[in-house]
Amino acid sequence: MKRNIKTFIVLLLVLLIPTGCMKIEANFTINKDKSADYSLLMLYNKDNMSKEELDAFNEQKEQGIPEEYTKELSDKTSIDYYEDDESIGYKLSTSIDSIDVITSVSEIPACDLMTEKGEIDTNHYCFYKEKGLFYDTYKAKIKRSANIGDQKLSTYMNNTDDSYVYEDEDGSFEIDDSSINEMQDMAEDMMEGLEYKFVVNTPFKIISNNADEKTNGKLIWDIMDTTKTNDIEFAFTVPNTLNIIIGIVVGIIIAFLTISVIISYILKAKEQKNNNNNNKPEEQPEEIEMPQQTNAKINALLSEDGSDINNFNQ
């Protein structure tokens, strides 16, 4: 049997804990620096488990994840036991430094986000980017029927082209056809109560999406809803920090130059007005013309002999 991440998930869900309702949650987080983290939670509700099953899980947890279940995973992928107040299970984690490594500059078909070894597939594009002056727009297209934990897990177990032998301290055991059929039947039964969500979380502004639900800024798709066959699509904008800084600096310079020109114009206008006032000729006092009779009387008053005074008095 070809062994890959799907087989690994089935083995965890079927072999390690054979009963109980399951919940699978795939979280794809795009961070501010455009790095991306992917985690896959495979959980069982504690309330639906017996004391024996809980004790078995705790015993397994103390021993750690067996190497037989992890040695085919990518070295970029880690898995460990997981527990919170309500659930127990397993958590698979991986990441990439930047979504730009899975981004095209042209339209793309929907991608399989994960490889068979449990890492983000950097050989295919899941985003395409539309460049802008101050903001770039990233548009994601991811197959709704994802590689990991989807509703087709059980049908994948039909692949029996070869066998895989698992080593342990006592020797080895082989997964034969009957074991595969038994696991497939168990997996099909579990699928009826399986909840599987694909969740996207990012601090960037989401401008469009076809999510089934949006809660607390998270986009959520119900992968187990077989009535929906559309691909997972969402788009968000990423600021071009350098261009924004340049734009702000240029804006400040333009504003400063504009204000300087206005102030210079006002000062020059005021100076010109003052110069015009200083160059204006002084106004001479207007000469008052006196009547001839009045002039004669004044002259008489001023005469040395006073001969005209009588005339003035008259």
C-alpha positions in Angstrom: 0.0 0.0 0.0 1.4 3.4 -0.9 2.1 5.2 2.3 1.7 8.9 2.5 0.1 11.5 4.7 -3.5 10.3 4.0 -2.5 6.8 5.2 -0.8 8.3 8.2 -4.0 10.2 9.2 -6.1 7.1 8.8 -3.7 5.1 10.9 -3.9 7.7 13.7 -7.6 8.0 13.6 -8.3 4.2 13.2 -5.6 2.3 14.9 -4.6 4.5 17.9 -8.1 5.4 19.1 -10.8 3.2 17.4 -13.9 4.9 18.7 -15.4 8.3 19.4 -16.6 11.2 17.4 -13.8 13.0 15.6 -13.1 16.5 14.6 -10.5 17.6 12.1 -9.5 21.3 11.8 -7.0 22.5 9.3 -5.7 26.0 10.1 -3.9 28.0 7.5 -2.5 31.3 9.0 -0.9 34.0 6.8 1.2 36.3 9.0 2.0 40.0 8.7 5.4 39.2 7.2 3.7 36.9 4.6 5.0 33.7 6.2 2.4 31.0 6.6 1.7 28.4 9.2 -0.3 25.3 8.7 -1.7 23.1 11.5 -3.9 20.1 11.4 -5.8 19.1 14.5 -7.3 15.6 14.7 -9.4 15.6 17.9 -11.7 13.3 19.9 -14.2 14.7 22.3 -13.4 13.5 25.8 -17.1 13.2 26.7 -17.5 10.5 24.1 -14.6 8.4 25.3 -14.5 5.7 27.9 -12.1 5.8 30.9 -10.1 3.0 29.2 -9.7 4.9 26.0 -8.6 8.0 27.9 -6.1 6.0 29.9 -4.8 4.4 26.7 -4.3 7.8 25.1 -2.4 9.1 28.2 -0.2 6.0 28.1 0.5 6.6 24.4 1.2 10.3 25.1 3.9 9.4 27.7 5.6 7.1 25.1 5.5 9.7 22.3 4.5 9.4 18.7 5.9 6.1 17.3 8.5 6.5 14.7 6.7 4.1 12.4 4.0 6.8 12.0 6.3 9.7 11.3 9.4 8.6 9.5 7.8 9.2 6.1 6.8 12.7 6.9 8.8 15.7 5.7 11.5 17.1 8.0 9.6 20.4 7.8 6.6 18.8 9.5 6.2 17.9 13.1 3.4 16.0 14.9 2.6 15.6 18.6 -0.2 14.7 21.0 -2.7 17.5 21.7 -5.0 18.0 24.6 -7.3 20.8 25.8 -10.3 20.9 28.2 -12.7 19.3 25.8 -10.6 17.2 23.4 -7.6 15.0 23.0 -5.8 14.1 19.8 -2.9 15.0 17.5 -1.5 18.1 16.0 0.5 18.2 12.8 2.4 21.5 12.1 4.4 22.9 9.2 5.2 26.3 7.7 6.8 28.3 4.9 8.8 31.5 5.0 6.6 33.4 2.5 3.5 32.8 0.5 5.4 34.4 -2.4 7.0 31.0 -3.0 3.6 29.6 -3.9 2.4 32.7 -5.7 2.1 33.3 -9.4 1.7 36.6 -11.3 -1.0 35.1 -13.6 -4.3 33.2 -13.2 -3.9 29.7 -11.7 -6.1 26.6 -11.3 -7.0 25.4 -7.9 -4.1 23.7 -6.0 -3.6 21.0 -3.5 -2.2 22.9 -0.6 -0.3 20.0 1.0 2.0 17.4 -0.2 1.8 13.7 0.6 4.6 14.2 3.2 2.6 16.7 5.2 4.3 19.9 4.1 3.0 22.9 2.1 3.5 22.2 -1.6 6.0 24.7 -2.9 6.1 23.1 -6.3 2.6 24.5 -7.2 1.0 27.9 -7.0 -1.9 28.4 -4.7 -2.0 32.2 -5.0 -1.8 34.7 -7.8 -0.8 38.3 -7.3 -2.1 41.5 -8.9 0.4 44.2 -8.3 -0.7 47.7 -7.4 1.1 51.0 -6.6 0.4 50.9 -2.8 -1.3 47.5 -2.4 -0.9 44.1 -3.9 -3.9 41.8 -4.1 -3.4 38.1 -3.4 -6.0 35.7 -4.6 -6.1 32.1 -3.4 -7.5 29.0 -5.1 -7.3 25.8 -3.1 -9.1 22.5 -3.8 -12.0 22.1 -1.4 -11.3 18.3 -1.3 -7.9 18.8 0.3 -5.0 16.4 0.6 -5.3 15.9 4.3 -8.2 14.5 6.3 -10.9 15.0 3.6 -14.0 12.9 3.0 -12.2 10.8 0.5 -9.8 9.3 3.0 -11.5 5.9 3.2 -11.7 5.5 -0.6 -8.0 6.2 -0.8 -7.4 3.0 1.2 -8.4 1.0 -1.9 -4.9 1.5 -3.2 -3.2 -1.9 -2.6 -0.6 -1.8 -5.3 2.1 -2.8 -2.8 2.5 -3.6 0.9 4.3 -1.7 3.7 6.0 -3.4 6.6 6.1 -1.7 9.9 9.0 -2.5 12.2 8.7 -2.8 15.9 10.8 -4.3 18.8 9.2 -7.7 18.4 9.7 -8.0 14.7 7.3 -6.7 12.1 3.8 -6.8 11.0 2.4 -6.3 7.5 -0.8 -4.5 6.5 -2.5 -7.1 4.3 -5.6 -6.9 2.2 -7.9 -8.0 5.0 -6.5 -5.4 7.4 -6.9 -2.7 4.8 -10.5 -3.7 4.3 -11.1 -3.7 8.0 -9.6 -0.2 8.4 -11.6 1.0 5.4 -14.8 -0.2 7.0 -13.9 1.5 10.3 -12.9 4.7 8.5 -16.2 4.8 6.6 -18.1 4.4 9.9 -16.1 7.2 11.5 -16.7 9.5 8.5 -20.4 9.6 9.3 -19.6 11.5 12.6 -16.6 13.3 11.3 -16.4 17.1 11.4 -13.8 18.7 9.1 -13.2 22.4 8.9 -10.7 24.4 6.8 -9.9 27.7 8.5 -8.0 30.7 7.2 -6.8 33.4 9.4 -4.8 36.6 8.4 -4.3 40.1 9.7 -4.5 41.4 6.1 -7.8 42.9 4.8 -10.0 40.3 3.2 -11.7 41.8 0.2 -13.5 38.7 -1.1 -14.2 35.0 -0.1 -16.6 32.2 -0.6 -16.3 30.8 2.9 -19.2 28.9 4.5 -18.8 30.9 7.7 -16.9 33.9 9.0 -16.3 34.1 12.7 -14.0 36.5 14.6 -12.2 37.4 11.4 -11.6 33.7 10.5 -12.9 32.2 7.2 -14.3 28.7 7.7 -15.2 26.1 5.1 -17.1 22.9 5.9 -15.2 20.3 3.9 -17.7 17.5 5.0 -20.6 19.3 3.3 -20.7 17.3 0.1 -23.4 19.5 -1.4 -20.7 22.1 -2.0 -18.1 21.4 -4.7 -16.7 24.8 -5.3 -13.0 25.5 -4.6 -11.8 27.4 -1.6 -11.3 31.0 -2.7 -10.4 34.2 -0.9 -8.5 37.4 -1.6 -6.7 39.9 0.5 -4.6 43.0 0.1 -1.0 43.4 1.2 0.5 47.0 1.6 3.6 47.9 -0.4 5.4 49.4 2.5 8.3 50.9 0.6 6.0 52.6 -2.0 3.7 53.9 0.8 6.7 55.4 2.6 8.0 57.0 -0.6 4.5 58.3 -1.3 4.3 59.8 2.2 7.8 61.4 1.8 6.9 62.8 -1.6 3.6 64.1 -0.3 5.3 65.9 2.6 7.9 67.5 0.2 5.2 68.7 -2.2 3.1 70.1 0.7 6.2 71.8 2.1 7.1 73.3 -1.3 3.5 74.5 -1.8 3.3 76.2 1.6 6.7 77.8 0.9 5.6 79.2 -2.4 2.4 80.6 -0.9 4.3 82.2 2.0 6.9 83.6 -0.4 4.1 85.1 -2.6 2.5 86.7 0.4 5.7 88.2 1.7 6.6 89.6 -1.8 3.2 91.1 -2.2 3.5 92.8 1.2 7.0 94.1 0.4 5.8 95.5 -2.9 3.0 97.3 -1.2 5.4 98.9 1.3 7.7 99.9 -1.5 4.9 101.6 -3.4 3.9 103.6 -0.3 7.5 104.7 0.3 8.0 106.0 -3.3 4.8 108.0 -3.4 5.6 111.9 -3.6 4.7 114.1 -0.6 1.6 116.2 -1.1 2.3 120.0 -1.1 -0.1 122.1 1.0 -2.7 123.8 -1.1 -2.1 127.5 -1.5 -5.1 129.5 -0.3 -5.9 132.4 -2.5 -7.0 135.5 -0.5 -9.3 138.1 -1.9 -7.6 141.3 -3.1 -9.2 143.6 -0.6 -8.1 141.3 2.3 -4.5 141.3 1.0 -4.5 145.1 1.0 -5.7 145.3 4.5 -3.0 142.8 5.6 -0.3 144.8 3.8 -1.5 147.9 5.6 -1.2 146.3 8.9 2.3 145.2 8.1 3.4 148.5 6.7 6.1 150.3 8.7 4.4 153.7 8.8 0.9 152.3 9.5 -0.6 154.7 7.0 -3.0 152.0 5.8 -4.3 151.1 9.2 -7.1 153.7 9.0 -8.1 152.2 5.7 -8.2 148.8 7.3 -10.3 150.0 10.1 -12.7 151.5 7.6 
